[in-house]
Amino acid sequence: MYPEEGGAEPSAPMGGGVRRGITRNLEGLIPLILIIIIAAFLLHKFDIIQIPFLAKAEPIQLLIIGQPSVDLFIDLDNQKDLVYYQEKDPASMEVAPKERLAQYDIVLLDQHMGATPYEKSVSRVLGEALENYVKTGGKLIVVMDSGIYRSGGIYGTSVASDVIGWKATFGDTIPVECDLGRNNVPTCTQPIVVTGKVYREDLDHKIMEGIEVAPASPSYGPLTMVTFNVKPTDNQVAFIKNIATPSYYPAIVEKRLIIGKSIYFNYDPAMTPGIWQNTLEYLR
């Protein structure tokens, strides 16, 4: 049957009316949403508010314990957009070390410029605090023979005569071992002068990203560096090849914990600034 002339039109289904209403509401909200996004972006740009995913990366907070080389300080001073550092003496970290270490993104233990065993030592308290720091998510970098002695002998500036190496002080945190070498002399106490280059070993590691060998150009010649014949216990990222003799040494070794990381440099990181900066970016 057809509706009689002049009769009422059939009513539209209720669902269609609801959909049209929602569509109209959304169309009205879109300009408002765009205005809010633009306003938030402008407020963030002028530092009035901070939006996390738009925020600029803050400089790394780096704590240096020990005596790095002058060249490393020069490199850090030239990278102020990447890293902000503070330097502390190990003895000054004796009070509440866990709480103080927790304030930093990365801790660099670099005592390789020290001339005496005491200057390459840390106390049991600081060693345990650094071990805890890594196990709870901290990032630790250890350079060469730093921390191989334990301070706190019977004299004020002496070391414990029965501790050499890292294990007794740091547990399993440091990814290399100090073995007994010729004449039962610990290898981490015997510096070796090497003329050679640093080669990439872990092909997928961010530390060596874009770097196969350092120096990269033959025009620079090999590096003359001091290193140690230590034993890697975890992932070897790079190695040193001596060009004078067929000998190899670990260059960079990493230990990854569940959330923390420990990296060992078997030479002065300042000698390879690209690798050093990659390391800071990797640990950021």
C-alpha positions as a printed NumPy array, in Angstrom:
array([[  0.   ,   0.   ,   0.   ],
       [  1.085,   3.596,  -0.6  ],
       [  0.535,   6.332,   1.978],
       [ -2.413,   8.541,   1.361],
       [ -1.735,  11.94 ,  -0.108],
       [ -0.83 ,  14.431,   2.569],
       [  0.003,  11.704,   5.013],
       [  3.092,  11.749,   7.254],
       [  6.398,  10.463,   5.873],
       [  7.703,   7.263,   7.398],
       [ 10.067,   7.962,  10.283],
       [ 13.819,   7.292,   9.751],
       [ 15.423,   4.522,  11.728],
       [ 16.717,   5.706,  15.092],
       [ 20.271,   4.465,  14.382],
       [ 20.722,   6.817,  11.438],
       [ 19.8  ,   9.848,  13.512],
       [ 22.275,   8.9  ,  16.225],
       [ 25.062,   8.439,  13.686],
       [ 24.361,  11.807,  12.097],
       [ 24.414,  13.448,  15.528],
       [ 27.772,  11.888,  16.403],
       [ 29.201,  12.926,  13.037],
       [ 28.086,  16.519,  13.544],
       [ 29.617,  16.566,  17.048],
       [ 32.936,  15.195,  15.78 ],
       [ 33.046,  17.707,  12.955],
       [ 32.556,  20.451,  15.504],
       [ 35.314,  19.074,  17.787],
       [ 38.019,  18.75 ,  15.108],
       [ 38.784,  22.501,  14.914],
       [ 38.891,  22.68 ,  18.717],
       [ 41.297,  19.714,  18.898],
       [ 43.562,  21.302,  16.305],
       [ 43.585,  24.573,  18.235],
       [ 44.534,  22.742,  21.456],
       [ 47.383,  20.84 ,  19.706],
       [ 48.778,  24.001,  18.134],
       [ 48.534,  25.91 ,  21.414],
       [ 50.283,  23.102,  23.319],
       [ 53.052,  22.966,  20.719],
       [ 53.636,  26.712,  20.956],
       [ 53.631,  26.653,  24.761],
       [ 56.199,  23.82 ,  24.674],
       [ 58.346,  25.62 ,  22.103],
       [ 58.594,  28.69 ,  24.311],
       [ 59.292,  26.558,  27.443],
       [ 56.028,  27.526,  29.142],
       [ 55.048,  23.874,  29.507],
       [ 56.978,  20.628,  28.915],
       [ 55.545,  17.796,  26.822],
       [ 57.607,  14.62 ,  27.496],
       [ 57.714,  13.22 ,  23.95 ],
       [ 58.613,  16.652,  22.555],
       [ 61.172,  17.5  ,  25.23 ],
       [ 64.79 ,  18.034,  24.261],
       [ 67.178,  15.343,  25.437],
       [ 68.847,  16.581,  28.6  ],
       [ 72.651,  16.228,  28.915],
       [ 73.849,  13.003,  30.485],
       [ 74.682,  13.373,  34.176],
       [ 78.154,  11.83 ,  34.459],
       [ 80.109,  11.233,  37.658],
       [ 83.869,  10.833,  37.23 ],
       [ 85.708,   9.014,  40.011],
       [ 89.486,   9.183,  39.715],
       [ 92.   ,  10.79 ,  37.362],
       [ 91.182,  10.585,  33.629],
       [ 93.531,  11.964,  30.995],
       [ 93.553,  15.628,  30.058],
       [ 92.412,  14.629,  26.553],
       [ 89.268,  13.037,  27.951],
       [ 88.401,  16.203,  29.865],
       [ 88.909,  18.23 ,  26.688],
       [ 86.539,  15.929,  24.817],
       [ 83.902,  16.166,  27.56 ],
       [ 84.203,  19.957,  27.653],
       [ 83.559,  20.026,  23.908],
       [ 80.411,  17.9  ,  24.275],
       [ 78.415,  19.962,  26.765],
       [ 75.188,  19.399,  24.835],
       [ 75.7  ,  15.652,  25.335],
       [ 77.154,  15.342,  28.807],
       [ 77.481,  17.293,  32.061],
       [ 80.12 ,  15.889,  34.406],
       [ 81.29 ,  16.213,  37.982],
       [ 84.59 ,  14.897,  39.291],
       [ 84.97 ,  13.274,  42.708],
       [ 87.787,  11.656,  44.628],
       [ 87.034,   8.077,  45.798],
       [ 87.606,   9.073,  49.411],
       [ 84.892,  11.73 ,  49.141],
       [ 82.339,   9.051,  48.201],
       [ 82.599,   7.163,  51.475],
       [ 79.5  ,   8.721,  53.063],
       [ 76.144,   7.446,  51.712],
       [ 77.67 ,   6.266,  48.387],
       [ 74.525,   4.443,  47.197],
       [ 72.379,   7.548,  47.507],
       [ 74.98 ,   9.753,  45.867],
       [ 75.616,   7.396,  42.942],
       [ 71.869,   7.198,  42.265],
       [ 71.892,  10.874,  41.21 ],
       [ 73.894,  10.105,  38.04 ],
       [ 73.066,   8.454,  34.722],
       [ 76.608,   7.133,  34.198],
       [ 79.586,   6.629,  36.506],
       [ 83.101,   6.666,  35.022],
       [ 85.772,   4.999,  37.174],
       [ 88.975,   6.192,  35.544],
       [ 92.079,   6.161,  37.74 ],
       [ 94.565,   5.123,  35.079],
       [ 96.573,   8.353,  35.416],
       [ 97.284,   7.638,  39.081],
       [100.915,   6.949,  39.919],
       [100.491,   4.832,  43.078],
       [ 98.401,   1.785,  43.996],
       [ 96.359,   3.953,  46.363],
       [ 95.403,   6.203,  43.433],
       [ 94.02 ,   3.142,  41.628],
       [ 91.981,   1.895,  44.565],
       [ 88.461,   2.096,  45.94 ],
       [ 87.172,   1.073,  49.336],
       [ 85.026,  -1.959,  50.013],
       [ 82.079,   0.34 ,  50.767],
       [ 82.366,   2.191,  47.454],
       [ 82.957,  -1.052,  45.538],
       [ 79.767,  -2.578,  46.959],
       [ 77.87 ,   0.633,  46.218],
       [ 79.027,   0.571,  42.574],
       [ 78.027,  -3.087,  42.296],
       [ 74.575,  -2.233,  43.65 ],
       [ 74.382,   0.802,  41.325],
       [ 74.811,  -1.395,  38.242],
       [ 72.475,  -4.126,  39.486],
       [ 69.73 ,  -1.552,  40.062],
       [ 69.966,  -0.037,  36.586],
       [ 73.056,   2.177,  36.649],
       [ 75.656,   2.446,  33.873],
       [ 79.316,   2.014,  34.845],
       [ 82.44 ,   2.546,  32.71 ],
       [ 85.786,   1.305,  34.038],
       [ 89.057,   2.284,  32.321],
       [ 92.197,   0.139,  32.236],
       [ 93.618,  -0.633,  35.709],
       [ 91.18 ,   1.548,  37.637],
       [ 89.908,   0.013,  40.871],
       [ 92.258,  -2.985,  40.904],
       [ 93.284,  -2.271,  44.5  ],
       [ 91.202,  -1.917,  47.642],
       [ 91.946,   1.033,  49.863],
       [ 91.761,   0.772,  53.609],
       [ 95.011,  -0.835,  54.669],
       [ 96.566,  -0.326,  58.049],
       [ 97.848,   3.106,  56.999],
       [ 95.801,   6.079,  55.851],
       [ 96.888,   6.043,  52.215],
       [ 97.672,   2.357,  51.701],
       [ 95.878,  -0.585,  50.102],
       [ 94.949,  -4.076,  51.213],
       [ 97.9  ,  -6.332,  50.364],
       [ 95.734,  -9.363,  49.625],
       [ 93.409,  -7.793,  47.008],
       [ 94.396,  -7.274,  43.368],
       [ 91.859,  -7.242,  40.556],
       [ 88.191,  -6.384,  40.53 ],
       [ 86.276,  -9.425,  41.731],
       [ 86.968,  -9.074,  45.462],
       [ 85.756,  -5.466,  45.465],
       [ 83.084,  -5.334,  42.742],
       [ 81.845,  -8.943,  42.573],
       [ 80.947,  -9.94 ,  39.012],
       [ 80.234,  -6.368,  37.892],
       [ 83.416,  -5.777,  35.85 ],
       [ 83.416,  -7.806,  32.571],
       [ 87.132,  -8.736,  32.657],
       [ 89.4  , -10.704,  34.954],
       [ 92.919, -10.084,  36.195],
       [ 94.83 , -13.377,  35.816],
       [ 98.23 , -14.343,  37.09 ],
       [100.806, -13.837,  34.368],
       [104.491, -14.61 ,  34.067],
       [106.223, -15.065,  37.417],
       [102.787, -14.977,  39.084],
       [102.45 , -11.242,  38.51 ],
       [ 98.784, -10.182,  37.974],
       [ 98.207,  -9.104,  34.373],
       [ 96.243,  -6.009,  35.412],
       [ 99.383,  -4.625,  37.055],
       [101.54 ,  -4.998,  33.919],
       [100.928,  -2.204,  31.402],
       [101.798,  -3.04 ,  27.793],
       [102.661,  -0.394,  25.218],
       [101.039,  -1.329,  21.904],
       [101.255,   0.216,  18.457],
       [ 98.066,  -0.818,  16.729],
       [ 94.416,  -0.189,  15.964],
       [ 91.012,  -0.858,  17.507],
       [ 88.837,  -3.236,  15.456],
       [ 85.126,  -3.882,  15.652],
       [ 84.19 ,  -7.385,  16.846],
       [ 80.482,  -7.214,  17.716],
       [ 79.029,  -6.244,  14.353],
       [ 75.668,  -5.205,  15.792],
       [ 76.792,  -3.145,  18.763],
       [ 75.863,   0.551,  18.909],
       [ 79.24 ,   1.489,  20.407],
       [ 80.962,   0.562,  17.134],
       [ 78.149,   1.735,  14.855],
       [ 79.678,   3.128,  11.664],
       [ 83.205,   2.272,  12.873],
       [ 85.059,  -0.778,  11.608],
       [ 88.553,   0.245,  12.654],
       [ 90.1  ,   3.176,  14.499],
       [ 91.853,   5.164,  13.227],
       [ 89.74 ,   4.759,  10.104],
       [ 92.05 ,   6.48 ,   7.601],
       [ 95.513,   5.064,   6.837],
       [ 96.786,   8.639,   6.754],
       [ 96.457,   8.846,  10.556],
       [ 98.679,   5.855,  11.198],
       [ 98.308,   3.413,  14.123],
       [ 97.749,   4.411,  17.735],
       [100.389,   4.097,  20.425],
       [ 98.419,   3.057,  23.463],
       [ 98.86 ,   1.466,  26.875],
       [ 96.769,  -1.631,  27.489],
       [ 96.619,  -4.77 ,  29.656],
       [ 96.44 ,  -8.48 ,  28.909],
       [ 93.202,  -9.003,  30.848],
       [ 90.686, -11.793,  30.213],
       [ 87.183, -10.901,  28.922],
       [ 84.329, -12.613,  30.775],
       [ 81.425, -11.135,  28.805],
       [ 80.683,  -9.66 ,  25.376],
       [ 83.81 ,  -8.356,  23.641],
       [ 82.716,  -5.361,  21.583],
       [ 86.125,  -4.502,  20.073],
       [ 89.731,  -5.685,  20.178],
       [ 93.214,  -4.191,  19.807],
       [ 95.526,  -5.614,  17.158],
       [ 99.219,  -4.974,  17.572],
       [100.814,  -4.226,  14.188],
       [104.343,  -4.904,  15.436],
       [103.691,  -8.44 ,  16.693],
       [100.847, -10.929,  16.049],
       [ 99.149, -10.17 ,  19.382],
       [ 95.612,  -9.182,  20.286],
       [ 94.071,  -7.623,  23.387],
       [ 90.494,  -6.857,  24.409],
       [ 89.626,  -3.218,  23.721],
       [ 86.014,  -2.852,  24.917],
       [ 84.052,  -5.453,  26.885],
       [ 80.453,  -5.135,  28.068],
       [ 78.415,  -6.861,  30.743],
       [ 74.645,  -6.489,  30.492],
       [ 72.543,  -7.104,  33.552],
       [ 68.747,  -7.148,  33.591],
       [ 68.599,  -3.349,  33.648],
       [ 72.157,  -2.131,  34.289],
       [ 75.331,  -2.16 ,  32.175],
       [ 79.052,  -2.263,  32.866],
       [ 81.609,  -1.411,  30.17 ],
       [ 85.376,  -1.871,  30.375],
       [ 87.819,   0.148,  28.231],
       [ 91.294,  -1.399,  27.952],
       [ 92.793,   1.878,  26.718],
       [ 92.23 ,   5.59 ,  27.192],
       [ 88.811,   6.301,  25.567],
       [ 90.007,   9.766,  24.522],
       [ 92.167,   8.117,  21.851],
       [ 89.027,   7.168,  19.898],
       [ 86.592,  10.096,  20.348],
       [ 83.986,   8.655,  17.965],
       [ 83.811,   5.381,  19.895],
       [ 83.717,   7.289,  23.193],
       [ 80.812,   9.472,  22.083],
       [ 78.976,   6.417,  20.729],
       [ 79.395,   4.847,  24.156],
       [ 77.848,   7.833,  25.935],
       [ 74.934,   7.855,  23.469],
       [ 74.469,   4.123,  23.897],
       [ 74.3  ,   4.427,  27.691],
       [ 72.069,   7.535,  27.63 ]])
